[in-house]
Structure formats: structure tokens, C-alpha cells
Amino acid sequence: MESVLDSTTAHKAGNYANGQVNHFLDSVDDLTKALKDIDTPDVAKVRAKVKMALAAAKSAVADTASQIGTQAKRVGKRTDGFVRDNPWQVIGIAAVVGLAVGILASRRS
């Protein structure tokens, strides 16, 4: 049985966010490559700084994605364990939350 925290959904969201960040970093990398024809000392300094920052950012993105995935799996396992150990408490909590949402929804109508 799959855990309460749907790991495929978390994985898809993580991949999307990671893809967006990587796309941005690749765009910045393309920009620095486009500026390689300009040989002024100031542009060369900026290009070197940007390349170092890009390398650090890509490393940080990879580390963060790995940590988030590990943490999400841990939370999913703990949640699954709690639900399996306390099914009646979970049913009660779900009923109270459902009742509260129903009351709030009926007031808006």
C-alpha cells in the first residue's frame, strides 16, 4: 500500500521545480557564453564570477533536491506508520475536518 504522502506527486513537483531552476541556470550560462567575444577586463571578471556562482548554484540545487526527496520519504513513512497504528484516530480527525469544511462551505452559500 502506498503511503499517505503520494511520493510520485512529490517527485513530479520536485522535478518540475528542479527543471525550472536548471533552465534558469542554463539561460545564464548561455548568456555568459554569448558575452565571451567581449574581451574587456571588467566583462572577463564578471564572467568568471558568474561561472563560479553558476557552479555553486547547480551544486546547491542538486543537494537541495536530494535532501527534500529524502525528507519527503521520511515524512511519508512516519505518516503511514501513524495511520496504520491509529486508524480510528485518523478516521475521527478526518470526520471532524470534513464536518468543519462542510459547515464553512454551507455558510458561504
Beta strands, then each sheet from edge to edge (+ up, - down):
end
